[in-house]
Each structure stands twice: as C-alpha cells, then as structure tokens.
Amino acid sequence: MSFKRAQDDYDSSFEGDGFVPKRARGGGGSGGGRAYRDPILQPHYSAPRNNGLPSRAALNDLSCVTIGQTLRYHQSSLTAYDRHKMLVNQYLLYHPQSTAFLARDSSQDRRDMDVVRENHQFLWDAKEEPSTWEKALAKKYYNKLFKEYCICDLDRYKENK
C-alpha cells in the first residue's frame, strides 16, 4: 500500500483538466460559444481548410522559406566573383529589357577598310611619317600591296587621288 500511495504523490498537478481558462468557461470575452484555442499549440501556418490540406498560401510560404534557406546555404559557399556572376545572370534572366541602355552606339563605327579608303594616297613618300593612326594604317596597307604592274587612270594624279 505504501507503494501505491507513493505513486499518487508523484502525480503532476498540471495534468488533466483542472485549469480551464475563463474564456473557455463561457465567461467574459466577445467570443461567445467558441472553444478556447491555446495560441502556443497552434501551427505557425494557417489552419487547413480544404479537407485537412493546408492552404495554397501556406504551402507557398513554406516553399519560399525552404528555397531561401537552400539559396543562402549555396551562396555562402560561393566566392564573391561567383556570387556576383550568379546574381547578374539571375537579374538578366528576370529583367531582360533592363540592359537596353547599356548597348553602345555603333552608328559612328568604321571598319579598317573604310579608314584605308578615306586616307588612301596613290603615291606615298617613303621618308614621310604619317601624322595620325588612320594615315599610318593606309600607308601600311599601301606598303603591303604588290606593286609590279598597275593599270590606272592618271587624270587626277596631281590631286593625289
């Protein structure tokens, strides 16, 4: 019997329904006849509404949290340069029109052949040094030409054209 009495002494005073909040007893509050819900025991997402399934918003929030944790874990293992490349690539992927202002103006571009045509001279002085890079390019092209035979119109040779 002493053993049975010792077991009764070790009972927890918090077990059972000894404590019922005032709101659950029906007194006070504007809740009316609603059952009392302890906020500590409630899940952190909204209560399921569709046959025990969580709502779409709750699943989306949970998915965003797990994806964010995964991305933070992977980004922490990257170097600064790799992290920068990843973020720039993601930005370009999700905002494709945002780089339109970065394109350079190519309306004033000239090819090498255009520069040679503009600065071409039929005869160059061997001793004369070209004053600009355009003239230097045209003279270099002139020096590479194979000059054994030439068929030309000498009407404008005095104008050096």
Summary of the structure (lengths in Angstrom):
residues: 161
radius of gyration: 43.3
end to end distance: 129.7
largest distance: 137.8
contacts: 236
relative contact order: 0.04
helix: 49%
strand: 1%
